[in-house]
Amino acid sequence: MSFGKTTPILRIFDEAKALAFYVDFLGFTVDWQHRFGDDFPLYLQVSRGDCVLHLSEHHGDCTPGSALRIETDELEAFQQQLLDKPYRYARPHIQAMPWGSQDMTISDPFGNRLVFTNAISV
């Protein structure tokens, strides 16, 4: 028996703020978007490398305030990329964790926490 990749769904409430954070600030790419009609909630996929996230305005898809860990082998370079951008709402720092990883936690405009880490999966 095997399992595939996990794709978290994060709740968003404002398309412009979501794109400013995930695309302009974090450097993700919009892969696709979907709405059932002109005045319906947005559902979209963003990705950066192998990291794929679904963002949803749909009530009931998920709960704001979720947290997820995203592994990277270039945490310091990613931090510097973010610090070089003129994003007013986050100035992320790297924290040494007691279990040996380096973590950088950033909250999106909707209360979701993204923890970028150099931890190695086993």
N, C-alpha and C positions, 0 to 999 in steps of 0.2 A: 504494500500500500504506500502511495506517495501523496504528498500535498504540494500544491503550487504556491506561487507568490501570494502574499497578502496585499490587498489594496484597501487602505483605510478610506472611509468617507468622512469628511469634515464638514460641519455645518457652517454656512456663510449666510450673511444677511444683506450684503451690498456688493453688487458685481464690481463696481469701480474700485472699492477698497480691497476686494479680494485680488483683483488683477494687479493693483499697485503693490500689494504685499508679495504675492506668490510669483508674479512674472517680473515686474520691474525691480523689486528689492531682492528676492531670493534667487532669481534667474531661472525659474521654471519656464517651460514652454506650454502653451495651450495646445493640446492634441486634438480635442474636439469639444463641442458644446451641443447641448440639446435643450429644447423647450417644446412642450406639447402645443403651445400656441403663442401668439404675440404677447399676451399679458400673463404668461405663466412663469413659475419659478425656473431658475437656471440650474442645470446640472452639467458639470464639465469635468474633463480630465486634464491634469497638468502633470508634467514629468520633467525630471532632470536626471540624466543618466539612467540608471536602473530604478530610481525612485519614482513611483507612480502614485498620485493622490487623486481621489475624486472629491470634488467640492459641490455641495448641494444647498440650494435655497429651499428645498422641499421640506415642509413640516413633517416630522416623523421619520425621516431618513436617518438622523443621528442627533446627538445632543451636543450643544456647544460646551466647551470646557474639556474636551478630550485631550489626551496627551499621547504622543507617539515618539518613538526613537528612530532616528535615521542614521545609519552608519556611513562614515566617510573615512577615507584614508588620507585626506588633505584638509583636516579641520582648520589648521592655522591659516592656510591660504584662503579657504572659504570665509573665515572671519575677516580677513583683510579686505576681501572683495566687498563684503557687506559694509565695513567701516568706511570704505572709499565712496559709498553711495550716499546721496543726500536724502536719506529716508529719516524723517523726523521722529518716528515713533519707536525706534529700536537702535540701541548701540550695544550689540551683543558682546559678551566676554566669555572666555573659556575658563572653566572651573575644573580643578583636579578633584576627582571623586575618590572616596576611601577604598573603593573596590578596584582602582587602578586605571579607569578610563579617564579621558578628558571629555567634558561635556559642554555644549553651548546651547542654552535654552532660549528660545525666542517665542513669544506669544503673538499669535496673529490678531487682527482687529476684532475677532469674534470670540476670544478667550480660549482658543485651542493652543496647546503648548507643543512645539516641535523641539525635540531634544536631538541636536546633531552631536554624534559621538564617534570617537575613534575606536570604540570597543570592537573586539573581534568575535564573530559568532562561532559557536562550536557545533 
